[in-house]
Amino acid sequence: MSYIDSGSNGLYVLDAATLGIADCAGPNGGWSCPASTTSFTFTNTGANSASGPVAIKIANGDSLFSNLAFAAFDDVGGFNTGIVDYGLPFFLSRTICVGIEGRSANGAFGPFWAYG
């Protein structure tokens, strides 16, 4: 199960034990700290049973936050048990389209999310 949420400040994926990624220590606790940037592919399935893969990357939170030249990251992540939260970083690395409920967009009726 997953959802797209521009209000979340990270990409929140399954728990650390399932993915084999270390949790950051100290002041960055709660963020993920893999030894190197790690790629994941999840399969999203819509209410209409259409499905497709979505790829994300999770980088080391300690390394990201130590670089004060950047204020936003498309690969910062944390953990969320049993559900994937595609937060703001998901929006930074792709085009997102929103279909408004009851409205048509090229023959498709909302609500829907589309991304590439």
N, C-alpha and C positions, 0 to 999 in steps of 0.2 A: 504494500500500500504506500502511496506517496501523495504529495501535494506541492503545488507551486505557491510560494509565499514571499513576495518582495519585502515584507516586514521582518523576516528572519535575517540575522546578520551573518549567517554561515550556511554551508551545505551540511545538513545534519543527516548522517547516514546510520546504518545499523551499529550495534554496540561494538566496542573495541575488540572484545574477545572473538566475535564472529569474523571480523575483518583482519585480525592479527595486527592491528595498529596500536602503538603506544599512545597513552594519554599524556599530554604535556604536563610537566611538573611546575611547581611554584606559581608565579603570578599568571601563567597562561594555562593553568589547570582547567580542564573542560574542553579544550581544543585538542585536535588530533596532532600528533607529532610523529609521522612515519619517518623512517631513516632517509627516504628520498620521496619525491613526489610520486604518488600512487594513483593509477588510473582504475576506474570502475565503470562497468557498463550495467545498467539496470534496464529492465523491460517494463515500460509503462503500458497499461491497457486501459482504454477509455470505456465509458458507459455503453458505447456502441460496439464494444468488443474489438475495435481497431487497436493494434498494438505496434510498438516499435521500440528500438533500443535508444537509450540516452546515455551518453558518456560524460563523466565528470572526472576531475582530478582533485586530489586532496594533497596539499603541501604541508610541510612542517611548520606548525604554528609558531614555535619559538623563532625560527628563521624569518618568517614573514614579519612578525611584530618587532623584530630587532632592527628592521630597515625603516627608519623614520621618514624616508623620502616618499613613502607610499601611504595612502590613506584608505585604499580599498583594494580588495584582492578577489580574484575570480576562482581561487582554489583554497580558501580557508574553510576548514570543516570541524565538526564536532560529532558527537554521538547522540543517537535517538533510538531507543529500543523499539524494534518492530515496524518502523515506518521511516520513509525517506522524505525529508523536508528540503525541497529545492528552494533555498533562500536567495537573498539578493545576489550572491556570487553567480548564481545560475543566469541571472539577467545580464550580467556584465560580459558574458562570453558568447552570447547568441541573440538572435532576433526573436522576440516573443510577441505573439499576436493573441488578442483576447476577443472572443466572439460574445457579444452581449446577448443575454437571454431574449428570445423572441425576434431577434433581428437576423437578417440574411447577409451573408458575406460570400459572394461567388457561388451561391446555391447551397451553402451549408448554413444551418440555423444554429444559433447559440443556445445555451452557453457552451463554449469550448475554449481550450487553450491550444495554440499551435506554436511550435518553436523549431528552429533549424540551426 
